[in-house]
Amino acid sequence: MPDRSLSITTTALLDGLRGEDDEAWGLFDDRYRPVVAGVVRRMGIAAAEAPDLTQDVLVSFLRDYRAGKYERERGRLRSWIAAIARNRVRDFLRRASRGVRKHGESALAEVSAVDEFERVWDEEYLRHKLRVSIDLLRRSADFRAKTFDAFERVELRGESPANVARELGMTLSAVYVATHRCRNRLAEIRTQVDDAFDEGAGVT
């Protein structure tokens, strides 16, 4: 895999987070900040306030982790981070509801529903993994830029293969071959990303 973040073991990453390992923190931040930020925004936090709340979630995780509060045998790391995020969002909305009572109560009711929060978290987690996979495919040395362009326009944007072929100066059959090759390679990459993010090489 061309991305070092997918080859770091869970143990190595967590060990690095105990000290002043900037690489470990960077890898963790790349993996979870987009997820937390997406959840925070979907829970009704204003765009101006979402970055600070996202940072608070990640800093709270780091502080608690270094204090020895996370035990891997008790559950997935992402579930623990999700719980921190849910608590921080709930606290934020409670404070906000004192000033804007109606909006606060409505948003608080949503975030207090565990099933709803977990659904949003899972959606953002899966969406981020897909973005990572597509980015790795884009940077892959396996394909020319035009090959990926054809795949992106047909498979990801839903454009007509005939139009794409004409505009990229490709035959229609070449567009179908390109999308097929990229689709297969993306499936392989997504498996590797799943392994890294979930139960395999990376953080669980």
CORLINVEN-V234088 format. One record per helix or strand of 2 or more residues. SS is the DSSP state (H for helix, E for strand). FROM is the first residue (numbers start at 1). LEN is the number of residues. If there is no record, write none. Layout:
ss | from | len
SS | FROM | LEN
SS | FROM | LEN
//
This chain:
ss | from | len
H | 4 | 3
H | 10 | 9
H | 22 | 21
H | 47 | 20
H | 72 | 3
H | 77 | 21
H | 101 | 12
H | 114 | 26
H | 145 | 12
H | 161 | 8
H | 172 | 26
//
